[in-house]
Amino acid sequence: MIIFYRILLSIWSGLVHVSAPFFIYFRLKKGLEDSLRYKERYGIIKKPCPDGGVIWLHGASVGESLSLLPLIQKIQAQKPTANILVTTTTTAAQRVISSRINASKIVHQFIPFDATKWVNKFIDHWQPKAVFFVESEIWPNILWQLRSRSIPVILLNARLSEKSLRNWLLIKGITKKLWKCFSFIYTQSDIFTKRFRGLGAENVETLGNIKLLSDVLPFHETELEHWKSQIGKRVCWVVASTHQGEEEIIFRVHQEVKKDFPSLLTIVVPRHVGRCEDILLKTEGLKIAKFSDHLLQDEDVLLVDAMAKLGVFYRLSTVAFIGGSLTPIGGHNPLEPAMIGAFPLWGPHFFNMDDMMYLFEGMPCQQINGEQLAESLRNLLKNPKEAADYVKSLQARISSNQQQIHQKIDEIISVS
């Protein structure tokens, strides 16, 4: 069986090796790879490895990489001399994580493609003593090479959707050894624990969602004061992390709610800044100001054409709508606005967050369509105390869960 598994790994490695240059070419054309650093994906590394190797943490995209921040803080507190390597897959994640870490013992790299040659170059160079992957990053050659060197690998915040479970079950017979590459798997909920065990994974335990440990989103005081003065006494709400097809719905909601709040300001923060020009072409006749112009007059919409600004605008809003939920993307993190003080609303497609829905039980967060969203938004803007009471209740629930997860994470790090 081991020989058969190695043959499969070799075939997979060959496919990755052949396709990687084409993948890089198209991603460079779209601005999705760093033109100065894309060779890191081939295991070509310019930075020296610190003495004693590193503790390696990986989060593929923005959400997963932000989940690493509390883990980094805990490692530094428990093991102040440890060197930490953070890898991401996307450039967006790299920009965000680099803006949030500033320490001499932390280095960032892009994760190598999952071909044996490039993986071995990467591991040989960085000599990881322990590895933490976040959520659902499953790279067969990376896992196999780490296991062959007896390097402990821990999967944190693990989740497995019903669709993914069905796909994995189709190849369950040949993936049992893959799951055994993980020393431990800590899931977001009991449902995910059961699913991983059903695939043959061992040492699986429910931890909870480590996004609960994330710090409140940062902000620049000067930016906050600037936009506070620009907005003045206008009623506003934030629409965060929108995807294609969502802004048109939001603009119609704005027009409906504006009937009750003539000076209403809708602050739109797209998930991908590169979509801003396209959004400007679909304004439904509304007047739009751009964040980059630093000026707001009587416009209906403020379009935030910059990254990492939600920390500012969540602080200026009573209500925050979470994008990726009006279309079947699955939604994004509703804890961020709640922790700051904005009550989160979302659309019907919020399946990425199933594990944390217990925190929002009894609250009118989920909106089925644009008409219902308009009605809920109108009610919350008319009754800001009600929204504030909801937020206080959410923050109390979050705090209670944080204490339990903090304790378990400390235990995990202490034995790694």
SETITI-375664 format. One record per atom (N, C-alpha, C, O, CB): x, y, z. Coordinates in steps of 0.1 Angstrom, whole numbers, plus 5000, padded with zeros to 4 digits. Each point is the difference from the previous one (the first is absolute). Glycine has a CB too. Layout:
XYZ;...
//
This chain:
500849885000;499250125000;500950135000;499650094993;498649785019;502950124996;500850125000;500750034987;500150114995;500449845029;499949944969;500550024986;499050064991;500350094992;501249715011;497250154998;499050064991;499850155003;499850084991;499149695008;501150265014;499850145004;501150094995;499850114996;499049815025;502450024980;501250084995;499950024985;500450114994;501049805024;498150004975;499750014985;499050114998;500250094991;500449675005;498450255011;499050104999;500650145002;499750094993;498549755014;502650175004;500750125003;500950054989;500150124997;499849825027;500849964970;500950044988;499250054989;500450094993;501249735014;497250114990;499250054989;499550145002;500050094992;499349675004;500250265017;499550145004;501150104999;499850114995;498549795020;502950064989;501250095000;500350044985;500350114997;500649795025;499150004969;500250034986;499050094994;500450094993;500649695005;497750215006;499050084995;500250155004;499950094993;498549715007;502050215013;500250135006;501250074993;500050124997;499149815025;502049994976;501250054993;499750054986;500650104996;500849735018;497850104979;499750044986;499150125000;500250094991;500149685002;498750245015;499050105000;500450135007;499550114997;498849725002;502750175010;500450115008;500450134991;499550115003;501249735015;500150144972;500450124992;498850074993;500050125000;502249774996;496950035000;498850064993;499150075011;499550114998;500549714984;499950125030;499350065011;500650135004;499350105002;500149675006;501950234993;500750135004;499850104989;499850125003;501949755010;498450104974;499950094989;498750075001;499950134999;501649734987;497450075015;498750065000;499750085013;499350104999;499949714986;501350155026;499950075012;500850135000;499550105006;500149695007;501550214981;500850124999;499350104991;500050125003;502149755000;497350084986;499250094991;498950075008;499650114997;501049754983;498850075029;498850055007;500450075013;499250055008;499549774983;502650195012;500550075011;499849925013;500050065011;499650154978;500349665010;499749925012;501349935006;499949945010;497850024980;503450065003;501349965005;500950115001;499950104992;499849674998;501350235019;501050115002;501149974989;500649905000;498950135025;500650074966;501049984989;501449995005;500949954993;497650174992;501849935027;501350005005;500349875009;501149975004;498950284995;498949685005;500149895010;499449874995;500049915008;500050275010;499549824970;499349874996;500949885000;499549895000;499050254986;502849885013;500949885000;500049935013;500549895001;500950234982;498149955027;499949935013;499149884999;500149905007;500350315005;498649794978;499149894998;500749884995;499549895000;498750274996;503049864998;500949894995;501049965011;501049924996;498650164980;500349965036;500949975010;501350074999;501049965007;498049824994;501150334992;501250084998;499950115011;499150095000;501149874975;500750045035;499950085012;501350095001;501149954999;497449875012;501350314991;501150095002;500350035014;501250045004;498250064975;499649885030;500350035014;500649895007;499749884998;498350275002;503049885009;500749895008;499149945010;499150075006;503050044990;498149765007;499349945011;500650035013;501349995001;498049834984;500050235025;500650035013;500549875007;499549894997;499150315006;502449815006;500549895007;498949935008;499250075006;503150044995;497749764998;499049925008;498749984992;499149945006;501950155014;498949954968;498849984992;498850095005;500250105007;500649674990;498050204998;498950085002;498749925005;500049884998;500950284984;498249915023;498649955002;499350064988;499950124998;500249865028;499349934966;499450044987;498550015002;499349905004;502649994983;497550225009;498650035000;499550034986;500650084993;499550005031;498849864972;499550024986;498550045000;499249925006;502549924985;498050275003;498650034997;499950054986;500650094996;499049985028;499549864968;500050024985;499750144996;500850074994;498649695004;499450295006;499550134996;499850095011;500449975012;498549924968;500450225018;500050115010;499349955013;500650025011;499350144971;499049775017;499349965012;500849905009;500150025012;497850014976;502749875005;500849905007;501350065006;500449975011;498749864974;501550275008;501250055005;499850095012;500850015009;500149994968;498050075023;499650085012;499849925012;500250045011;498850134974;500549705013;499849915011;501449965006;500049955012;497949964977;503250115004;501349975006;500550105010;500849975008;499749924970;498950235022;500550115008;500049965015;501050025007;498350154976;499649795022;500049965015;500949885003;500649995010;497150094991;502549834989;500949895002;501450055000;500849955009;497649904979;502050255004;501350065000;500350065014;501049985006;498950064969;499150045030;500250065013;500249905011;500850035009;497750164983;500849705008;500149905010;501449934999;500649975011;496950004989;502950004988;501349944999;501150095005;500949965007;498349914973;500750265017;501050095004;500050025015;501050025006;498850104973;499049875027;499950015015;500649885007;500750015010;497350134987;501749744997;500549875007;501549974996;500749955008;496949974991;502750124988;501449964995;500650124994;500150014988;499249765008;501150335012;500550134995;501249994991;500350094993;498950015028;501649794980;501249984991;499749934987;500849994991;500650015030;497349964977;499749924988;499950094988;499750125001;499049735013;501850094975;499950074987;498849954993;499749885000;502850144998;496750074996;498749974994;500050034985;500450114996;498549945026;500749844970;499950024986;498550004997;499349915004;502949984991;497350214998;498650014996;499949994985;500750084993;498750075027;499849764975;499949994986;498550024996;499149975008;502849874991;497950224989;498750024995;500049954985;501049984994;498550225022;499349794978;499949974986;499750124992;500650014989;498649775017;500050314999;499650124992;500850125004;500550015011;497349904986;502450184993;500750135003;499150095009;500650075008;500649914970;497550015021;499250085009;500249965014;500150085009;498249944973;501849855021;500349955013;501450055005;500250045011;498349764985;502550204995;501350045003;500050155004;500750045010;500249794974;498450255009;499950145003;499450035014;500450085008;499549974967;499049885027;499350025013;500849955011;500250075011;497649914977;502849905011;500749945011;501350085003;500450025011;498749754984;501550284994;501350085002;499750135007;500950055007;500049844972;497950165019;499750135006;499649985015;500050105008;499249994970;500649795026;499649975014;501149945009;499849985012;497949994979;503449995002;501149945008;501250094998;500350044989;498849725009;501650265013;501250085000;501049955010;500050055011;498750154981;502049705005;501049945010;501249944993;499849954989;498350015027;503050054990;501249954994;500049854998;500749954992;500550255018;498149734998;500049865000;498849944992;499749885001;501450125021;498350084969;498949954992;500450034985;500450114997;497949925021;501649874973;500350024986;498849954992;499449905004;503150085000;497250084985;498949964991;500649944987;501050054995;497550125015;500949724985;500349944987;498749964994;499049975007;503349955001;497750064979;498949944993;500249855000;501149954998;498550254987;499349735017;500249855001;500349944987;499550054990;498849955029;502649904980;500449944988;498949924993;499149955007;503350055001;497649994979;499149914994;500349855005;501149975004;498850184975;499049775020;500149875007;500649894991;499549904997;498550165016;503249974982;500849914992;501249965009;500650085007;498750024971;501149775022;501049955010;501350085000;500550035010;498549744986;501550264992;501350074999;499950135007;500950045008;499649854970;498550195019;499950135006;499650005015;500550085008;498850004970;499949825026;499749985014;501349975008;500250055011;497449874983;503249995001;501249965007;501050115001;500650025011;499049754981;500550314998;500950125001;499550095011;500850065008;499749934967;498250035026;499450095010;500349955014;500550075009;497750004974;501549805019;500149945013;501549995004;500350035012;497649844985;502950094994;501550005003;500550135004;500950015009;499349814974;499350295011;500550135003;499650055014;500850045008;499250014967;498649945027;499550065012;500049915013;499950045011;498750094974;501649745013;500149905011;499050035011;500350025012;502149974983;496349995002;499050035010;500049905011;500249884997;498450224985;501249945030;499949925012;498549955002;499849905006;502350225004;497049964986;498649975001;499250094990;500550104996;499749845029;498750004970;499350074990;498550015004;499449915005;502250004977;497850215016;498650025002;499450054987;500350104995;500149965029;498649864971;499250044989;498650055005;499549945010;501749904974;498250255009;498750055005;498949974990;500250024988;501050175024;497749764993;498849974993;500149884991;500049895005;499550354995;500749774986;499849884992;501149994990;499849954988;497850075015;503650025000;501149984991;500649865000;500649965010;500050284993;499149694986;500449864999;500949984988;499549994989;498449935023;503450084990;501049984989;500749875002;500949995009;499450264989;499449654994;500549865003;501549995001;500549945009;497649984979;502750145003;501549995000;500650075012;500949955006;499150034969;499450145028;500550075012;499849915012;500949995009;498650244980;499349725013;499749925012;500849875000;500549975011;497250134989;502549844989;500849875000;501550035003;500649925008;497849994975;502150205012;501450025002;500250055015;501149965006;499250114970;498850005030;500150045014;499949875009;500849995009;498250244986;500149685001;499949885008;501249914999;500549945010;497050074987;503149984991;501249924998;501150055008;501049925003;498250024974;500850195027;501150055008;499650015015;500750065008;500150074972;498049825024;499550005013;499850145006;500350025012;500949764991;498450314988;499750135005;498550015003;499249974991;502750134994;497749945027;498650005004;499250114992;500550114998;500249815025;498250044972;499150084992;498650015007;499449905002;501950044976;498350185025;498750025006;499150084991;500450114995;500749885028;497749964975;499050074992;499050075010;499349935008;500949914973;499850295019;499250085009;498850064993;500050024988;502050035025;496949974994;498850064994;499549924989;499450064990;501450165017;499449654993;499649924989;498550004998;499249995009;502849864995;497650154983;498649994996;499949924988;500949984992;498650255018;499349714988;499849914989;498550014996;499149955007;502749895000;497950234982;498650024996;499549874995;500749904998;499850344996;498149755005;499449884995;500549974986;500249884997;497750175017;502250054977;500549974987;501449945000;500349914993;498350284998;502349875017;501449955001;500049865005;500749914996;500150325008;498349745006;499949875006;499749904989;500649895000;498750215022;499749934970;499549914990;501249974990;500249894996;497450205006;503250014995;501149994990;501149915007;500549914993;499050314996;500849805023;501049925007;499649865002;500849914999;500050295013;497949774990;499549875002;500249914987;500149885001;498350215016;501649984971;500249934988;501449944999;500249904993;498250254996;502549915018;501449945000;500549975014;501250005002;499350144977;498649825029;500349975014;501149895001;500850015009;496950064998;502249834985;500949895001;501550044998;500949935006;497349934986;502050245000;501450044998;500550125007;501150054999;498649854979;499450165031;500450125007;500249985015;500350095007;498550044975;500949755023;500249975014;501450045005;500250065010;498149764988;502750144994;501450035004;500250155000;500950055007;499849734983;498650305001;500250145000;499650065013;500750095005;498949914970;499249965030;499550065013;501049965011;500150085010;497549914982;503049905007;500949955011;501350085000;500849995009;498349794990;501150314991;501250095000;499950115010;501050065005;499349894971;498450075028;499850115011;500249935013;499449905003;499050234982;502449945024;500149955014;498750025007;499649925008;502950144992;496950064998;498750035006;499250084990;500550084992;500549915032;497650004977;499150084993;499050065009;499349935007;501049934972;499750275022;499150075009;498950074992;500450094992;501449945026;497049944984;498950054991;499350115006;500150035012;499749744978;499350305002;499250115004;498849965007;499450075008;501550064973;498649745017;498749965006;500049855001;500849934993;498050284998;500349745017;499849855001;499649944986;500349894997;499050145027;499950044968;499649954987;501249974992;500149904993;497850235008;503149974998;501249984993;500949885005;500649934993;499350325001;500149745019;500749895007;499549874995;500849914996;499750235024;498249844980;499449884995;500349974986;500349894996;497950155020;501850064976;500349984985;501449964998;500349914992;498050265003;502749895012;501449964998;500249865005;500749924994;500050325009;498749725008;500149865005;499449914990;500549884998;499550205026;499049964969;499349914990;500949974988;499849914993;498050185015;503250004990;501049984989;501249925004;500849974992;498450254999;500849755022;501249925005;501050075007;501049955004;498649914978;500250275021;500950095007;500149955015;498949975005;500750234979;501549815022;500249975014;500450125007;500450104994;500349675000;499350235020;500450115008;499250134996;500650104998;501749795005;496450094995;499250124997;499250045012;499449925007;500450004969;500250215026;499350065012;499450134997;500550084992;501149805023;497250154991;499450134998;500650115008;500249985013;497749904982;502550224999;500650125007;499150125001;499950075010;502449844983;497150124995;499250124999;500750094989;501149964996;498150035028;500250124973;500650084989;501050105006;499650085008;498349904979;503450015009;501050085005;499950154995;500750085005;500849724997;497650224989;499750144996;499450085012;500150125000;499549814976;499950005034;499550065012;501150075008;499850095008;498449744992;503150124997;501150065007;500650124993;501050065006;499549715003;499150264980;500650114992;499850135007;499050035007;500649854972;501550205020;499950145006;498950084992;499749974989;502850025019;497050114999;499150094993;500850074989;501250035001;497550015020;500749984967;500650054988;500750135003;499450095007;498949804979;502950135010;500850135003;499550114991;499249984990;502849885016;498450264997;499650124992;501150115003;500749995010;496849954990;502550164991;500950115002;499150125005;499050034995;502649904987;498850125030;499250105006;499750124991;498950065000;502149875022;500150114970;499850124991;498949974990;499250084996;503249995007;497649804991;499049974990;498650005007;499050044994;502749824993;498250085025;498750005007;499550145002;498850024997;501949775014;500150304994;499650135002;499650074987;499050085000;502449935020;499449974969;499750064987;498649964996;499250094996;503249914998;497349875005;498749954995;498950035010;498850024995;502449804992;499150195025;498950045010;499650144997;498850035001;502249825016;499950244980;499750144997;499350014986;499150084998;502850005016;498549834977;499450004986;498649965001;499150054993;503149914997;497549935018;498749955001;499050095008;498950014997;502149765001;499650285012;499250095009;498949935007;500249905006;500450294978;498249875014;498849945007;499249924991;498949965003;501050245011;500649764974;499349924991;499849865006;500949945006;500050194974;498049815017;499849855004;500749924989;499950024988;497850035023;503149854994;500749924991;500049855004;499849975011;501750234983;498849724996;500349855003;501149964991;500250054989;497349915018;503149934997;501249944993;499549874993;499349925006;502450185010;498749894971;499849874993;501349954997;500750054991;497150034998;502649815018;501449955000;500249884991;499249915000;501050185023;501049914971;500449884992;499049954990;499749884999;501650065021;498350154972;499049974989;500749934988;501250024998;497450175009;500649734986;500449934989;499250044988;499050075001;501849735013;499650164974;499350034988;498549965001;499749895004;502450084983;497050135009;498649975000;499350055012;498850005001;501649814985;500450225025;499450055012;499750155001;499150045006;502049765005;499850284983;499950145001;498750054994;499350095006;503149934994;497149924989;498850044994;498849995010;499150085000;501849854977;499149965030;498949975010;500150115011;499050055005;501049704990;501350275010;500250105011;499550144995;499550075008;502549795001;498350184979;499650134995;498550015000;499550115003;502649904983;497249895011;498550005000;499550025014;499150075003;500849794976;500850075031;499650015014;500350145005;499150065007;501549704997;500550304991;500350145004;498850094995;499650095008;502949864991;497150044989;499050084995;498749995007;499250105002;501949884976;498649905027;498749975007;500150075014;499150065004;500649724984;501450205019;500250055014;500250155000;499650065010;501349724997;499650274982;500250154999;498750075001;500050125004;502049844982;496949985011;498650065001;499850045015;499350105002;499849774978;501450065029;499850035014;501250085006;499950085010;498749724993;502650194991;501250075004;500650074988;500949944994;499549895025;499250294978;500450064987;501550024999;500650014989;497350115011;502849895011;501550025000;500849875002;501250005003;498450235006;499749664989;500649875002;501349984992;500150034988;497749875017;503250055002;501349974993;500349855001;500049945011;500950294995;499349714983;500349864999;501549994997;500550054990;497249885002;503150005017;501449994998;500349864995;499849905007;500750265012;499949834969;500349874993;501549975000;500850074995;497149964991;502449855020;501449965001;500149864992;499749905006;500750225017;499949884964;500149884993;501149905005;501050055005;498150074975;500749755019;500949915004;501350014992;501149995006;497149855000;501750194981;501250014992;500050154994;499150034992;500949725002;501050325010;500150144996;500050024985;499550104995;501749955026;499349854972;500150014985;498650014993;500050034988;502149855014;496950095006;498650014994;499450145000;498950024995;500849745012;501050344999;499450135002;499650074987;498950065000;502549965021;499449974969;499750064988;498749944994;499250084994;503249975001;497449825006;498849944995;498850045008;498950024994;502549784998;498850215021;498950055009;499550144996;498850025000;502149845018;500050224978;499750144996;499150014988;499350094998;502849985012;497949824982;499250004988;498649955003;499150004991;503049964995;497649995026;498749945003;499450075013;499649945009;501249844981;499250365009;499650075012;498550035001;499650065010;502650044988;497049854993;498550025000;499650145002;499050045006;500949745004;500950314984;499750155000;500450075013;499650115002;498649834982;502549995025;500450065013;501350084998;500849974991;498049845022;501350294996;501350075000;501049935009;499749965011;499050264985;502549764999;501049925007;501350085002;500550074991;498549725000;501550215022;501350055003;501049895002;499549895004;499450325007;502349814987;501049905002;500950035012;500350125003;499749844972;500449945032;500850025012;501350074996;500550085008;498549715002;501650174979;501350054996;499950154997;501150075000;499549714991;498250285007;499950144998;500050085013;500150125000;498749844979;500949975032;500150065014;498950115001;500250085009;502249864993;496650064990;499050115001;498649944999;499749924991;502050244999;497449885019;498749964999;499050125002;500250085009;500549695000;498450244981;499150125001;498649945002;499649965011;501950194974;497749855004;498649955002;499849874992;498849974997;500450275005;501949694995;499949874993;499249905008;499950015012;502250044977;497249865004;499349895006;500849895005;499849945010;498450114975;502949925008;500949895003;501450045001;500550084992;497949774996;502350105022;501550015001;500649874996;499849905007;500050285012;500949814970;500649884996;501549995005;500850094996;497749914983;501849905029;501349995006;500949934991;500049874999;499050135024;501850074969;500949944991;501449985005;501050044994;497750074988;501449845030;501249975007;499849885010;498949975003;501850284996;500449695004;499949885009;500250045015;500550105003;500449764978;498550055027;500250005015;499550135006;500650065008;501449804989;496850184999;499350125005;498849975008;499350105005;501650034975;498749755021;498849965008;500150055014;499050035006;500649784978;501650195022;500250045014;499550145002;499550035011;502449814991;498250244988;499650145001;498550014999;499350065008;502850024981;497349865000;498650024997;499049925009;498950045002;501850004975;499849855029;499249935009;499850095013;498949995007;501949784985;500150315011;500050095011;499050124998;499750075009;502649864997;497450094982;499150124996;498649964997;499250084997;502850034995;497749765009;498749954996;499349925011;500649945008;500350054969;497750025023;499249925009;499849864995;499949905007;499050315000;501049784979;499749874994;501049974989;500550094993;497049955012;502949834994;500949954990;499449884993;499649905006;502450195007;497949924973;499649884993;501249934995;500950064995;497050064998;502149755008;501149914997;499849954985;499049924998;501450015027;500550104966;499949964986;500349854999;500449935009;500250304984;499449734994;500249864997;498849915004;500149885001;502350165001;496550035002;498849935005;498750024992;499049935002;502150085020;499050094969;498850024991;500249914987;499049974993;500750265015;501549734989;500349904990;500749885007;500550015011;499750174971;499749705012;500549885007;501549995002;500649904995;497449994996;502650215015;501450005004;500249935014;500949935002;499550284984;498649825023;500149935013;500250105011;499949965012;501049854977;499350325008;500150105011;501450015006;500949924997;496850035008;502550165002;501350035007;499850025015;498949985005;502050124973;500149945029;500050005014;499150115006;500250124999;502149805000;496650035008;499150105007;500450045014;499450095006;498849814981;502950045018;500550035013;500750145000;499950075010;500349694995;500450274984;500850134999;499150125003;500450085009;501249814975;497350135010;499250125003;499449995014;499950105007;499649934969;500149855028;499449985013;500950045012;499750065009;498949764981;502750145008;501050035010;500350155002;500450055010;500649724986;498850304993;500250155000;498850075004;500150105007;501649874975;497149985015;498850075004;499050024989;499050085002;502450035014;498749834972;499050014990;499349874999;500649895000;500850284987;497349845012;499249885000;500049934986;499750074990;498850025028;501949784981;500149944987;498749954994;499249935007;503150015000;497550084980;498949944992;500749924989;501150034996;497250165010;501049724989;500549924988;498849954992;498950005004;503249945008;498350014976;499049944991;499749865002;500549945010;500250234974;498649765006;499649865002;501149904998;499949895004;498050184988;503349975002;501049904997;501250025010;501050064996;498449944979;500449955037;501050025010;500549875006;500349995012;498650234994;501349694985;500449865004;501449995005;500349905007;498150024977;502550175013;501449995005;500150025015;501049975006;499850124972;498149965028;500150045014;499149925009;499650045011;500950194982;499149655002;499049925007;500549975015;499249995009;500149914969;502050085024;500549965012;499950115011;500049965012;501549894976;498350275008;499950115010;498650065001;499850105007;502649954989;496649884998;498750065000;499350005014;499150075003;500749854974;500749995032;499449995013;500250145008;499250035008;501349724992;500650324996;500250135006;498950104997;499850105007;502749854992;496850034990;499150104995;498549955002;499150064994;502650024989;498249825024;498649945002;499150115006;500350065010;500749714993;497850244992;499050095005;500150144995;499350095004;500649775015;501150164972;500250144994;499750014986;500249904992;501650135025;497650084978;499550024986;501250034991;500050104993;497849985015;503149834990;501250024992;499849974985;500350074991;501149885029;498049934978;499949954986;498850064993;498950005005;502249795002;499250264981;498950064991;499949924988;501049964993;499550275016;498249744987;499849914989;500150074986;500549934991;498049945024;501250254985;500150074987;500250155002;500050055012;498549784977;501650255000;500250145001;498950075007;500350105008;501049894972;497549975018;498850075007;500149985015;499750105007;498949864972;501749925025;500149985015;501150075005;500050055012;499049734985;502150234996;501250075005;499750155002;500450065010;501149774978;497850225002;499650155001;499250025012;500250105007;499949924969;498949895027;499150025012;500849995013;499850085009;498349824977;502850005015;500849985012;501050125002;500150055011;499749704986;500850294992;500950125001;499250125005;500550075009;501049834973;497450125012;499250125004;499649995015;500150105007;499049914970;500549885028;499649985014;501250035009;499950065011;498449784982;502950105004;501250025008;500550145000;500450055011;500249724985;499350304993;500450145000;499150095007;500450105006;500649864972;497750005023;499050085007;500149975015;499650085009;498949914972;502149895023;500149965014;501449965003;500349895003;497350044997;503350175000;501549975002;500249935014;501049935001;499650274985;498649835024;500249945013;499749854999;500749925007;498650295005;499849754980;499749854998;501249944994;500449895004;497250154993;503050024993;501249954993;501149995010;500849905001;498550194977;500950015031;501150005010;499849895010;500949945005;499350314992;498549725007;499749905010;500449864994;500549915007;497750235003;501549844977;500349884993;501649985000;500549895003;497450134983;502850085012;501550004999;500549965014;501049925001;499050254980;499549895029;500549975014;499849865003;500849935006;498750305001;499349714989;499849865003;500949914992;500649905005;497050164999;502749984983;501049924992;501350015006;500749895001;498050164979;501850065025;501350025005;500249915013;501149955003;499050284988;498849765017;500149925012;500149854996;500749935007;497950245006;500749794977;500049864996;501449974994;500649895003;497050114992;503050094997;501349984994;501149995011;500849915000;498550224980;500649965031;501049995010;499949875008;501149955003;498750304999;499149705000;499949875007;500749894992;500749915006;497150165005;501949924976;500649904992;501550024998;500849904999;497150084989;502650145012;501450034999;500849945011;501149944998;498450274991;500049805023;500849945012;500349854998;501149965003;497850225012;500149754981;500249864998;501049964989;500949925002;496750055005;502350114982;501049974989;501450045003;500949944997;497250094987;502050095023;501350045005;500749895007;501249984998;498050265003;500249715009;500649895008;500449884992;501249955002;497450135017;500649884972;500449884992;501250034990;500949924999;496750005003;502450204992;501150044991;501350005008;501049964995;497450174991;501649935026;501250005009;500549865002;501249984999;498050235012;499949694991;500449875002;500749944987;501049935001;497250045016;501250064972;500549954987;501450054997;500949924996;496750074996;502650145011;501350064997;501049945009;501249984996;497750234996;500849775021;500949965010;500749864997;501149985004;497650165012;500549784977;500549864997;500549994985;500449894996;498050025021;501650204976;500550004986;501550024999;500550004988;497250085004;
//
